[in-house]
Amino acid sequence: MARLKITLHKSVNSAKPNQVITVKTLGLKKIRQSVTMPDNPAVRGMIHTVRHLVTVEEISEEAQA
């Protein structure tokens, strides 16, 4: 199963409250911080909510080994 590398690129200072909560739920606290999450519909939905604040890269299983 593929994984996603999610990086916070913009501040959440002027974001809506639900977007701030979504960024925290993804595990992001600081700008340029990255997390690796599984590629599933729940994570994709969270990314869609904050797509203007984050960048996403798909990581294959071979790259992790």
C-alpha positions as a Markdown table, in Angstrom:
| # | Residue | x | y | z |
|---|---|---|---|---|
| 1 | Met | 0.0 | 0.0 | 0.0 |
| 2 | Ala | 1.3 | 3.4 | -0.9 |
| 3 | Arg | 2.0 | 6.1 | 1.7 |
| 4 | Leu | 1.7 | 9.9 | 1.4 |
| 5 | Lys | 4.3 | 12.5 | 2.6 |
| 6 | Ile | 2.4 | 15.6 | 3.7 |
| 7 | Thr | 4.2 | 18.8 | 4.3 |
| 8 | Leu | 2.7 | 22.0 | 5.8 |
| 9 | His | 3.7 | 25.0 | 3.6 |
| 10 | Lys | 1.5 | 27.8 | 4.8 |
| 11 | Ser | 0.5 | 29.1 | 8.2 |
| 12 | Val | -2.8 | 28.2 | 9.8 |
| 13 | Asn | -3.1 | 31.7 | 11.4 |
| 14 | Ser | -5.9 | 32.9 | 9.1 |
| 15 | Ala | -7.4 | 29.5 | 8.4 |
| 16 | Lys | -10.9 | 28.4 | 9.4 |
| 17 | Pro | -11.2 | 26.6 | 12.7 |
| 18 | Asn | -12.0 | 23.2 | 11.0 |
| 19 | Gln | -8.9 | 23.6 | 8.9 |
| 20 | Val | -6.7 | 24.2 | 12.0 |
| 21 | Ile | -8.1 | 21.1 | 13.6 |
| 22 | Thr | -7.5 | 19.1 | 10.5 |
| 23 | Val | -3.9 | 20.2 | 10.3 |
| 24 | Lys | -3.4 | 19.2 | 13.9 |
| 25 | Thr | -5.1 | 15.9 | 13.3 |
| 26 | Leu | -2.6 | 15.2 | 10.5 |
| 27 | Gly | 0.2 | 15.7 | 13.0 |
| 28 | Leu | 1.5 | 18.9 | 11.6 |
| 29 | Lys | 2.6 | 21.7 | 14.0 |
| 30 | Lys | 5.2 | 23.8 | 12.2 |
| 31 | Ile | 5.7 | 25.1 | 8.7 |
| 32 | Arg | 7.9 | 22.8 | 6.6 |
| 33 | Gln | 7.2 | 19.9 | 8.9 |
| 34 | Ser | 6.4 | 16.6 | 7.2 |
| 35 | Val | 4.5 | 13.5 | 8.2 |
| 36 | Thr | 4.0 | 10.2 | 6.5 |
| 37 | Met | 0.4 | 8.8 | 6.5 |
| 38 | Pro | -1.2 | 5.8 | 4.8 |
| 39 | Asp | -3.0 | 6.5 | 1.6 |
| 40 | Asn | -6.7 | 5.9 | 2.4 |
| 41 | Pro | -9.9 | 7.8 | 1.8 |
| 42 | Ala | -9.9 | 9.3 | 5.3 |
| 43 | Val | -6.5 | 10.9 | 4.9 |
| 44 | Arg | -7.3 | 12.0 | 1.4 |
| 45 | Gly | -10.4 | 13.8 | 2.7 |
| 46 | Met | -8.3 | 15.6 | 5.3 |
| 47 | Ile | -5.8 | 16.6 | 2.7 |
| 48 | His | -8.7 | 17.9 | 0.5 |
| 49 | Thr | -9.9 | 20.1 | 3.4 |
| 50 | Val | -6.5 | 21.8 | 3.7 |
| 51 | Arg | -5.1 | 21.4 | 0.2 |
| 52 | His | -4.2 | 25.1 | 0.0 |
| 53 | Leu | -1.9 | 24.8 | 3.1 |
| 54 | Val | -0.1 | 21.5 | 2.3 |
| 55 | Thr | 1.8 | 19.7 | -0.4 |
| 56 | Val | 1.5 | 16.0 | -0.9 |
| 57 | Glu | 4.0 | 13.4 | -2.4 |
| 58 | Glu | 3.2 | 9.8 | -2.9 |
| 59 | Ile | 5.8 | 7.4 | -1.6 |
| 60 | Ser | 6.1 | 3.9 | -2.9 |
| 61 | Glu | 6.8 | 0.9 | -0.7 |
| 62 | Glu | 10.2 | 0.3 | -2.5 |
| 63 | Ala | 11.4 | 3.8 | -1.5 |
| 64 | Gln | 10.7 | 3.0 | 2.2 |
| 65 | Ala | 12.7 | -0.2 | 2.3 |
